[in-house]
Amino acid sequence: MGSALGTALLQNGHEIVWASAGRSEETARRAAPFRDVGTPAEVAEASAVIVSVCPPHAARNVAASVAGFEGIYVDANAVSPATAREIAGVDGGIIGPPPRDGSTTRLYLSGLDASQVAALFEGTAVEPRVLSDEVGTASAMKVAFAAWSKGTAAMLLTIHRLAQAEGVDEPLLGEWREWHPELLEDLARAGRAAEQKGWRWVGEMEEIADTFAAAGLPDGFHRAAAEVFRASPQPGSS
């Protein structure tokens, strides 16, 4: 997703830099259109705006790697509002797939400089939406959305595994086919997504659970979802 946002900004006439230090060959391939400055410190030196897009568990470390940056720091990661308030100048929440083939990608923003960041994306395939001047609001929106979309994916996978363990998966799928046919594709989609990137969602589910707990709501749903995705393949494990 980071390269997709960078491409949108590049197409809007902005220069995009990135740091290759410690990154994979696949990441370097996706970032080929951008100028590589080597390290996060060099990114901070060369930039007026930094947009962080990384797995949620790495968000704090990425922010720390550019400590002292005096420009606008946008944390566009799937973190809790509390985490966003710790690290972000502008809070961002991405909803939708990377922009391609007419798909919609929305970037929710909040914070005092949110409108400046939104202006960078105007007219691109990434649709910016400013929610408020308060850091944390955009992350709350992302949490509420992903709590359903990824939380229910974890629930479907777990229900199906239970049915398999008890030998009733075929009858269950038959009932779903008759009464809830959409669940069959949802289950298949959840399986593909968990196989490809479920490892990235462990931290996101934990951040969602923390958000529920902070609001005085039950957090067990998404702590369990984190455990479901923790079993997903790690990069390079195949």
C-alpha positions as CSV (number, residue, x, y, z in Angstrom):
1,M,0.0,0.0,0.0
2,G,2.9,2.4,0.7
3,S,4.1,2.2,-2.9
4,A,0.5,2.8,-4.1
5,L,0.2,6.0,-2.1
6,G,3.7,7.0,-3.3
7,T,2.7,6.4,-6.9
8,A,-0.5,8.5,-6.5
9,L,1.7,11.4,-5.1
10,L,4.2,11.0,-7.8
11,Q,1.5,11.3,-10.5
12,N,0.5,14.5,-8.8
13,G,3.9,16.0,-9.4
14,H,5.5,15.4,-6.0
15,E,9.0,14.0,-5.6
16,I,8.9,10.7,-3.6
17,V,11.9,9.4,-1.6
18,W,12.2,6.1,0.3
19,A,14.7,4.2,2.4
20,S,16.0,0.9,1.2
21,A,18.0,0.0,4.3
22,G,16.8,-3.4,5.6
23,R,14.1,-3.7,3.0
24,S,13.4,-6.7,0.7
25,E,14.0,-7.1,-3.0
26,E,10.3,-7.2,-3.5
27,T,9.9,-3.9,-1.7
28,A,12.7,-2.4,-3.8
29,R,10.9,-3.5,-7.0
30,R,7.7,-1.8,-6.0
31,A,9.6,1.3,-5.0
32,A,11.6,1.5,-8.2
33,P,9.9,4.8,-9.4
34,F,11.0,6.6,-6.2
35,R,14.4,8.0,-5.3
36,D,16.2,5.8,-2.8
37,V,18.0,7.9,-0.1
38,G,19.1,4.9,1.9
39,T,18.1,5.4,5.5
40,P,15.1,6.8,7.4
41,A,17.3,9.6,8.7
42,E,18.0,10.6,5.1
43,V,14.3,10.4,4.3
44,A,13.7,12.9,7.1
45,E,16.5,15.2,5.8
46,A,15.0,15.2,2.3
47,S,11.3,15.4,3.1
48,A,8.7,18.0,4.0
49,V,6.1,15.3,4.6
50,I,6.7,11.7,5.7
51,V,3.9,9.1,5.2
52,S,4.4,5.9,7.2
53,V,2.7,2.7,5.9
54,C,4.0,-0.4,7.6
55,P,2.7,-3.4,9.7
56,P,1.1,-2.0,12.8
57,H,3.6,-3.6,15.2
58,A,6.3,-1.6,13.5
59,A,4.6,1.8,13.6
60,R,6.4,3.0,16.8
61,N,9.8,1.9,15.6
62,V,9.4,3.6,12.2
63,A,8.4,6.9,13.9
64,A,11.4,6.6,16.3
65,S,13.7,6.1,13.3
66,V,12.9,9.7,12.2
67,A,12.8,11.3,15.6
68,G,13.5,15.0,15.4
69,F,11.8,15.3,12.0
70,E,10.4,18.8,11.8
71,G,8.0,18.4,8.9
72,I,4.5,16.7,8.8
73,Y,4.6,13.1,10.0
74,V,1.6,11.1,8.8
75,D,1.0,7.7,10.5
76,A,-1.2,5.9,8.0
77,N,-1.0,2.6,9.8
78,A,-3.7,0.4,11.3
79,V,-3.1,1.4,14.9
80,S,-5.3,2.4,17.8
81,P,-6.2,6.0,18.4
82,A,-4.0,5.9,21.5
83,T,-1.0,4.8,19.5
84,A,-1.7,7.4,16.8
85,R,-1.7,10.1,19.5
86,E,1.7,8.9,20.7
87,I,3.5,9.1,17.3
88,A,1.5,11.1,14.7
89,G,1.4,14.7,13.7
90,V,-1.4,13.7,11.2
91,D,-3.4,10.5,11.8
92,G,-4.3,8.4,8.7
93,G,-6.5,5.4,8.2
94,I,-6.6,3.6,4.8
95,I,-9.7,1.8,3.7
96,G,-9.9,-0.2,0.5
97,P,-7.4,-2.0,-1.7
98,P,-4.5,-0.4,-3.5
99,P,-5.9,1.8,-6.2
100,R,-6.1,-0.1,-9.5
101,D,-8.7,-0.9,-12.1
102,G,-11.0,1.8,-10.8
103,S,-11.1,0.5,-7.2
104,T,-11.6,3.0,-4.4
105,T,-9.0,3.7,-1.9
106,R,-9.9,6.2,0.9
107,L,-7.4,7.9,3.1
108,Y,-9.1,9.2,6.2
109,L,-7.1,12.0,7.9
110,S,-7.3,13.9,11.2
111,G,-5.0,16.3,12.9
112,L,-4.2,20.0,12.6
113,D,-2.3,19.6,9.4
114,A,-4.7,17.0,7.9
115,S,-6.0,19.4,5.2
116,Q,-2.5,20.1,4.0
117,V,-1.9,16.3,3.6
118,A,-5.3,15.9,1.9
119,A,-4.4,18.5,-0.7
120,L,-1.4,16.4,-1.8
121,F,-3.7,13.6,-2.9
122,E,-6.4,15.7,-4.5
123,G,-7.2,14.4,-8.0
124,T,-5.4,11.1,-7.5
125,A,-6.8,7.5,-7.2
126,V,-6.5,7.9,-3.5
127,E,-9.5,9.8,-2.1
128,P,-8.6,11.9,1.0
129,R,-11.3,12.6,3.6
130,V,-10.5,14.9,6.6
131,L,-12.5,13.9,9.7
132,S,-11.3,16.4,12.4
133,D,-8.4,18.3,13.8
134,E,-7.9,15.7,16.5
135,V,-5.2,13.0,16.1
136,G,-6.8,9.6,16.7
137,T,-10.1,10.2,14.9
138,A,-8.9,8.7,11.6
139,S,-7.5,5.6,13.4
140,A,-10.8,5.2,15.2
141,M,-12.5,5.1,11.8
142,K,-10.1,2.5,10.5
143,V,-10.4,0.4,13.7
144,A,-14.2,0.4,13.5
145,F,-14.1,-0.7,9.8
146,A,-11.4,-3.4,10.2
147,A,-13.0,-4.7,13.4
148,W,-15.8,-6.0,11.2
149,S,-14.0,-6.8,7.9
150,K,-11.0,-8.7,9.4
151,G,-12.7,-9.7,12.7
152,T,-15.4,-11.6,10.8
153,A,-12.8,-13.2,8.5
154,A,-11.1,-14.6,11.6
155,M,-14.4,-15.8,12.9
156,L,-15.3,-17.6,9.7
157,L,-12.0,-19.3,9.5
158,T,-12.3,-20.5,13.1
159,I,-15.9,-21.7,12.6
160,H,-14.8,-23.7,9.6
161,R,-11.8,-25.2,11.4
162,L,-14.2,-26.3,14.3
163,A,-16.5,-27.9,11.7
164,Q,-13.5,-29.7,10.2
165,A,-12.3,-30.9,13.6
166,E,-15.7,-32.3,14.4
167,G,-16.3,-33.8,10.9
168,V,-19.2,-31.6,10.0
169,D,-17.6,-29.3,7.5
170,E,-19.5,-30.6,4.5
171,P,-23.0,-30.4,6.1
172,L,-22.1,-26.9,7.4
173,L,-21.0,-25.8,3.9
174,G,-24.2,-27.3,2.5
175,E,-26.4,-25.2,5.0
176,W,-24.4,-22.1,4.2
177,R,-24.9,-22.8,0.5
178,E,-28.7,-22.9,1.0
179,W,-29.2,-20.2,3.6
180,H,-26.1,-17.9,3.4
181,P,-24.4,-18.5,0.0
182,E,-22.3,-15.3,0.4
183,L,-20.4,-17.0,3.2
184,L,-18.8,-19.5,0.9
185,E,-17.0,-16.8,-1.0
186,D,-16.3,-14.9,2.2
187,L,-14.7,-18.0,3.6
188,A,-12.6,-18.5,0.5
189,R,-11.5,-14.9,0.5
190,A,-10.7,-15.0,4.2
191,G,-8.5,-18.1,3.6
192,R,-6.6,-16.5,0.7
193,A,-6.0,-13.2,2.7
194,A,-4.9,-15.0,5.8
195,E,-2.4,-17.1,3.8
196,Q,-1.0,-14.1,2.1
197,K,-0.9,-11.4,4.8
198,G,-2.5,-12.7,8.0
199,W,0.8,-12.2,9.8
200,R,0.4,-8.4,9.2
201,W,-3.0,-8.5,10.9
202,V,-1.8,-9.8,14.3
203,G,-0.7,-6.4,15.5
204,E,-3.8,-4.8,13.9
205,M,-6.1,-7.1,15.8
206,E,-4.3,-6.3,19.1
207,E,-4.5,-2.6,18.4
208,I,-8.3,-3.0,17.8
209,A,-8.6,-4.9,21.0
210,D,-6.8,-2.2,22.9
211,T,-9.2,0.4,21.4
212,F,-12.3,-1.6,22.5
213,A,-10.8,-2.0,26.0
214,A,-10.0,1.7,26.2
215,A,-13.7,2.4,25.4
216,G,-14.8,0.0,28.2
217,L,-16.0,-2.6,25.6
218,P,-15.3,-6.3,25.5
219,D,-11.9,-6.8,23.7
220,G,-11.8,-10.6,23.6
221,F,-13.2,-10.8,20.0
222,H,-10.1,-9.3,18.5
223,R,-7.6,-10.8,20.9
224,A,-8.9,-14.1,19.7
225,A,-8.7,-12.9,16.1
226,A,-5.0,-12.0,16.7
227,E,-4.4,-15.6,17.7
228,V,-6.1,-16.9,14.5
229,F,-3.9,-14.8,12.3
230,R,-0.8,-15.6,14.3
231,A,-0.9,-19.0,12.8
232,S,-0.6,-17.6,9.3
233,P,2.6,-18.1,7.3
234,Q,5.4,-15.6,7.8
235,P,7.2,-14.0,4.9
236,G,9.9,-16.3,3.5
237,S,8.5,-19.3,5.5
238,S,7.5,-21.3,2.5
